[in-house]
Amino acid sequence: MIEEQAVDIPCPVCFRTGEVNMIAHVSEIPYFGEHTQVTVMCHACGWRQTDFIPAEGKKAGGWSLVLDNQDQLTSRIVRSSSCTIRILELDLQVNPGSSSTGYVSNVEGVMNRFTQIIEMVLGDLSNEENPKDIAKLELMKNQIANIGKDKQVKLTLELLDPHGHSMIIDKNAIERDLTDEELQELPVGPDPAVFSNDD
């Protein structure tokens, strides 16, 4: 069931009123349960933001999965707009920002996102001035590309979500509570007030 309704707030990008709508789509994700995909969009400037909200209340939590075989690349990932994603061994981390959106993907899709960021940074570096940085980034890229192909490569993918809406769907994934320190330090992404409607 898909519902679209006007939201009486100004667009956070172009600030026009009367142009922001919210679409709510309720569906079932295997092993994750019923969830609502909420998309808020501005028809004036094209801004949009998507998030996933589970039907059942969730508590803050973390998920981790050691990646050491190619089959794991197809494991599902549910990432909400409040989720921080890390690759521990490579010291890589993506925090939710003010325009962060949720998505459903698989491990390969998430790793491809990291690779794209590495390639973008590589494109900004010059060979003469940054040879060590370039070598380090190329090594990271190769390690990601060799998951399941090189037995020496074992990378740990970790999701940390203060709202508890994210998940790694794999039989070897480990779920845990977030520590008090993590809860204090982790960013929570966009202000949830953008989804409220006083009607």
Residue pairs with C-beta under 8 A, 6 or more apart in sequence:
1 25
1 26
2 23
2 24
2 25
3 23
3 24
4 21
4 22
4 23
5 21
5 22
5 197
6 18
6 20
6 21
6 22
7 20
7 21
7 22
7 40
7 197
8 17
8 197
8 198
8 199
9 17
9 20
9 194
10 16
10 17
10 20
11 17
11 19
11 20
11 42
11 44
11 45
11 47
12 47
12 194
13 42
13 45
13 47
14 42
14 44
14 45
14 47
16 42
16 44
16 45
19 42
19 43
19 44
19 45
20 40
20 41
20 42
20 43
21 40
21 41
21 43
22 38
22 39
22 40
22 41
22 195
22 197
23 38
23 39
23 41
24 36
24 37
24 38
25 36
25 37
25 39
26 34
26 35
26 36
26 37
26 55
27 34
27 35
27 37
28 34
28 35
29 35
29 76
29 78
29 104
30 76
30 169
31 76
31 167
31 169
32 54
32 76
32 78
32 167
32 169
33 54
33 55
33 56
34 54
34 55
34 56
35 52
35 53
35 54
35 55
35 78
35 165
36 52
36 53
36 55
37 50
37 51
37 52
37 102
38 50
38 51
38 52
38 53
38 195
39 48
39 49
39 50
40 48
40 49
40 194
40 195
41 47
41 48
41 49
42 48
47 99
48 101
49 81
49 99
49 100
49 101
49 190
49 194
50 81
50 101
50 102
50 103
51 80
51 81
51 101
51 102
51 165
51 190
51 195
52 78
52 80
52 102
52 104
52 165
53 80
53 165
54 164
54 165
58 163
58 164
58 165
59 164
59 177
60 161
60 162
60 163
60 164
60 177
60 178
60 183
61 161
61 164
61 166
61 175
61 176
61 177
61 178
62 158
62 159
62 160
62 161
62 175
62 176
62 177
62 178
62 182
63 158
63 159
63 166
63 167
63 168
63 173
63 174
63 175
63 176
64 88
64 156
64 157
64 158
64 159
64 168
64 173
64 174
64 176
65 72
65 75
65 107
65 156
65 157
65 168
65 170
65 172
65 173
65 174
66 154
66 155
66 156
66 172
67 73
67 107
67 111
67 147
67 148
67 154
67 155
67 156
67 157
68 147
68 148
68 151
68 153
68 154
69 147
69 148
70 147
70 148
70 149
71 148
72 107
72 147
72 148
72 170
72 172
73 106
73 107
73 108
73 111
73 147
73 148
74 106
74 107
74 108
75 106
75 107
75 168
75 169
75 170
75 173
76 104
76 105
76 106
76 168
76 169
76 170
77 104
77 105
77 106
77 107
77 109
77 110
77 159
77 166
77 167
77 168
77 169
78 102
78 104
78 165
78 166
78 167
78 169
79 85
79 102
79 103
79 104
79 105
79 110
79 159
79 166
80 102
80 161
80 163
80 165
80 166
80 189
81 96
81 100
81 101
81 102
81 189
81 190
82 96
82 100
82 161
82 162
82 163
82 165
82 166
82 188
82 189
83 96
83 102
83 159
83 160
83 161
83 165
83 166
83 189
84 93
84 94
84 95
84 96
84 159
84 160
84 161
84 186
84 187
85 93
85 94
85 110
85 157
85 158
85 159
85 160
86 92
86 93
86 94
86 156
86 157
86 158
86 160
87 93
87 111
87 114
87 144
87 155
87 156
87 157
87 158
88 155
88 156
88 158
89 143
89 154
89 155
89 156
90 140
90 143
90 144
90 155
92 114
92 140
94 113
94 114
94 117
95 186
95 187
96 187
96 188
96 189
96 190
97 187
97 189
97 190
98 189
98 190
98 191
99 190
100 189
100 190
102 165
107 157
107 168
107 170
110 157
111 144
111 147
111 157
114 144
115 141
115 144
115 145
118 137
118 140
118 141
118 144
119 141
121 137
122 134
122 137
122 138
122 141
125 133
125 134
125 137
127 134
143 153
143 155
144 155
146 153
147 153
147 155
157 168
159 166
159 167
159 168
160 178
160 182
160 186
162 178
162 183
162 186
162 188
163 188
167 173
167 175
178 186
